Amino acid sequence: MPNMSNEKTKMPQQAPDIRNKNFSEVALGYDKKMAMEEAERCLNCKNKPCMNGCPVNVKIPEFIDLVKKGDFEGAYYKIKETSSLPAVCGRVCPQESQCEKYCVRGIKGESVAIGRLERFVADYFMENCKEKQPEIVKKGKKVAVIGAGPASLACAGDLAKAGYDVTIFEAFHKAGGVLVYGIPEFRLPKNIVQAEIDKLKTLDVKIELDTVVGKTIEISELFDDGFEAVFIGTGAGLPSFMNIKGESLNGVYSANEFLTRVNLMKAYKFPEYDTPVYLGKNVAVVGGGNVAMDAARCAKRLGAEKVFIIYRRGEDEMPARLEEIEHAKEEGIIFNLLTNPVEIVGDENGWVTGIKCIKMQLGEPDKSGRRRPVPIKDSEFEIKLQNVIIAIGQTPNPLIKQTTKGLETYEWGGIIADEETGRTSIDGVYAGGDAVTGAATVILAMGAGKKAAKAIDEYLS
Amino acid sequence: MNFKRFEIIKKQVLNEQVTLLEVYAPKVAAKAEPGQFIIFRIDEKGERIPLTIADYNRQTGGVTIIFQQVGATTMKLADMNVGDCLLDFVGPLGTASELEGYKKVAVVGGGLGTAIAYPQAKKLFSLGSEVHIITGFRNKELIILEDECKKVSNRCVVATDDGSNGTKGFVTDVLKSLIEEGNNYDLVIAIGPLVMMKFVSKLTKEYGIKTIVSMNPVMIDGTGMCGGCRITVGGVTKFACVDGPDFDGHLVDFDEAIMRSKVFNKMEQQAKETHICKRLGGTV
């Protein structure tokens, strides 16, 4: 019997006033009963609009049908046919603007909780099943993958399964890229990322940590060392600043610095862990994306009394996932929308004491299609605070571009690569993910990694 | 000999605060140039600390670092011995110093900065520049690398703040008198505490001598990602990790850099006290 409820089956989660004091995962996931109940809401439409909304075309109605039947293992393999990281994507994908946006059930009520079901299937599998080892026929050819974030992990996995000897080169001391340095534990537990990386290791993928390609070794040297193709998945790691007065004051962080301290270096466990993070009573995060929400919610968990989001457009224009915005509000984050910082104010010793802002109103749509914010005259005001975290975006890191002759990039730093294959201006060099598109989503990066793996396989065959 | 990854292959205590370690890191040694740095981590709970490369040996794969015990991590590092391994040692990071084409150069090292100035002097000397080295220390017990510096310079002056080695004065005093003597330097390299680099740059500006300083701000990744190492140079924000660490001393906003160097002072002090307590066998 189909479940005709207009609402999604609720997913248990930690209560807001408890979770905003710890770093454990917020959403706790469905159990079997909830998952099967929710799966019954899927009408198994003939034209499968949800699938077209998914950047990697996960066979959504088919996996949900298997969940209905209680075949969770089968559902997992169905998802894996087109996706590499279901446990990750089930948690961090912006489903409301992808698969769930097109769900027929969403017309009259809430769409099917596709993300929650994906997460359930992946978690169930991780707990109860063992991944079938694919039969790998070794090809005796080496491929180098640069960076260890979602694009690279997906690319490396597919190449290894196709029989290539894959080596991942990672600059940090830990693999996972933005999944470990950026996205906080409470949204994506690090043991899930580690499980994905361990799976790659069982496929004989080698991971060379502490290796900065462009510094420790250059791409041309990788070819000299016998690698026959290279995939660049180095992400968008260069933080943007606002270029307003006061950005160098003590207490101003880029979101990258703040989140890396907290997540990768575990500053939330200082002094058990050696890396500190300095945070005062009141904190502002500038920006409206997922990174801004993550930073704000980390600040709250670290004990800040008041945490403000300062965003120059309105809530409808915020690029963050709906769920993150809702969770942030529930946890007591204060939203200052249609507000733009004009100056960060400090004391005579160089410490932040406040932020001066101006009120904005929405005007005509700009290039991005969103209505352009324009300042309202004489509406300046100041918020007293001790920290400002700047989360207004990142651009690709120029290290590889600077040391790789012939690698063409856009003016803003993105590597020029074919959308379908990831092919760059250098023969045998492929690229994908945020390094190509600028800051986007985990699933888009993963999809690009998979496409490049296919193209590399064709190139080397 | 077969060494393990990031194994300490040599240790030398230069004075009670300053230690030299040579670490087996052949990939770093293969690429290292004067002016570049590494980032190390001691253990799983450790922080990432940048240190400028003091020397490297492409044949043996050894990379030398010289450091002062200023906080918990550098104290732990000083307690490590030959045969121990660091957990991480990544590099070479940053842009190498541009040292070619200079006739006469004054290399100024203040305290521990001497360890970073030394490879630059060595490279300049090997490139055929006339090299004058001026180093300054608080007292004669703290003098490091005196013999090494003499070997790679045409003239070497070691000064102490208290005059305990016979030459009293600050490096700026020595540099000024050398310039006044008629030495026409076409480059001054100043490496040391921020205040020292500030005053050397101020002095050389009066004489119009090009001056390069080496900045060592707080950073995490060392690849341009965190932006923690940002400094203002000529009114523009630069990242010391990728744009530097060498910068034009006449353009660096030293007052801002000095202010920013204090961000984590309180927490570093806490970590240091915790560590000292542990080292003494106490429980925290």
Interface residues (C-beta under 8 A of the other chain):
Chain A: A171 F172 H173 L209 D210 T211 V212 K215 T216 I217 G237 L238 P239 F241 N243 E247 S248 N250 G251 Y253 S254 N256 E257 T260 R261 M265 K266 F270 P271 E272 Y273 D274 T275 P276 Y278 N349 G350 N397 P398 L399
Chain B: K27 V28 K31 R41 K45 G46 E47 R48 A72 T73 L87 D88 F89 V90 G91 P92 L93 I220 D221 G222 T223 G224 M225 C226 G227 G228 R230 I231 T232 T237 V242 E256 M259 R260 K262 V263 F264 K266 M267 E268 Q270 A271 T274
